[in-house]
Amino acid sequence: MIENKITEFKREYMDDIKYAVIAFANTDGGKIYIGINDNGTVSGVSDVDDTMLRVTNMVRDVVRPDVTMFMDCDVETIDDKQVIVVTIQRGTSRPYYLHGKGVRPEGVYVRQGASSVPASQTMILNMIKETSGDSYEDARSINQQLTFEETSAYFQKKKVEFGDAQKRTMNIISQDGTYSNLAMLLSDQCVNTIKMAVFEGSQKSVFHDRKELTGSLLQQLEDAYAYIDLYNRTRAEFAGLDRIDTRDYPAEALREALLNAIVHRDYSINSSTLISIFDDRIEIVTIGGLVCGVSFEDIMLGVSVLRNPHLANVFYRLKLIEAYGTGMLKINESYAEFGVKPKIEVTDNAFKITLPNVNYGKSGNGNHEQDKKKPAQVSTDTRENTVIDLLEEMDTIARKDVETTLGVSQATAVLILREMVDKGIIEKEGGGKYLRYRLKTTE
């Protein structure tokens, strides 16, 4: 008897047996003989029952997903000595991994010759694809150490249950008890982001501001809408004695465009959703073209074939979307009374929605609320004047903008802003993580 790809010898029980168990389950199966030396000579096991118990408990405690259904533990007599034989079959829920390490090379092992070695990232991804199929959101998440603080708070706000039972129903937890990629998208550790930028004028030449949104997709949705809303100004016109307020972008169009970008994008491609804000338009570029079999004309008619049906179901439960296939129709309808219209462009790997600013270029009695305003106070402090100049460019700023522009610490930025508020130079807008500052102005 010799050690090989399907045979492992152990003189006695040791914790490192777990590596061989995982490697056999991930490769072609095999047998572990406890009580046989590396050279093939038999030493035997003195306490068979205790050793078998330790093996089964160890496998149950440290290997994920559960591999015990593919494992047998028996006693054989070889050379008149008792030997424990642990037989492991190739599992159907590969990759199997160490509970404390996760689905990473340091936690996943495969068999190479007579050794159990860490699997490469490519091997891990191939195993996931083989056992999960082609659906990205159904596949097992590489990261199994996920938390859901943001998503739990969102569900609680919407008064929707978010316990383990609901997670299984929504395919956040798979049948084998592991987290799916859908879980990763809704977790605080979500690897996909939204990148936002504000430009001066109508060209991508001068940045006013930029931001990258992270965290759960639900948190990114809220943060993206709140950020855009800061730049969605209101234009006032008067018809006789009546004042008519018109926002630059219809709220319904913004909402549906953001939901479309998040629900329908291809998350298997490692790239960010891009949102660009110009004076005359907002562009939202989503990774992933049309789903196979659906044409541009189909989606404009309201046909919807979901790339991420489980993610869409989560948004449906939260009443963020009312029905499938209505997003494009709602965007177009929200611009029905205006002369400018949304523009939709599709390539093989991207989807772009351009929302025009309905107030851009208008003059006469209509004025943006921010137009023709001047600071209420003038500062003699150089740093405060720099902040004022920044506000005249960006309209509103966050504390982080002051840190970056002045090159100061967070505490110093907070102190400068507080003093400017006390002096009546600036005023607060919003609160918490959405707290921003604008000039306190006089007409």
Protein Blocks (a to p, Z undefined) as FASTA:
>chain_A
ZZdfkbccdfbacfklmmmmmmmmmmnopaddehiafkopaebjfblmlmmmmmmmmmmm
mpccdfklmcccddddeehiacddddddddfkbccddfklopafklpccdehjbccdddf
klmmmmmmmmnojblklpccfblcbcfklmmmmmmmnopacbfklmmmnomacfkopacf
klmmmmmklcbdcdddddehjbdfbcfbdcddedjfklmmmmmmmmmmmmmccddddehj
accdddfbafklmmmmmmmmmmmmcfkbgcdddddddfkbccdddehiddehiafklmmn
opacdfblmlmmmmmmnomafbghilmmmmmmmmmmpmbdcdddddfkbccdddddfkgo
iacjbccfkgoiacfbdcfbfklmmmmmmmmmnopacfklmmmmnopafklmmmmmmmmm
mnomaccedehjllccdddddZZ
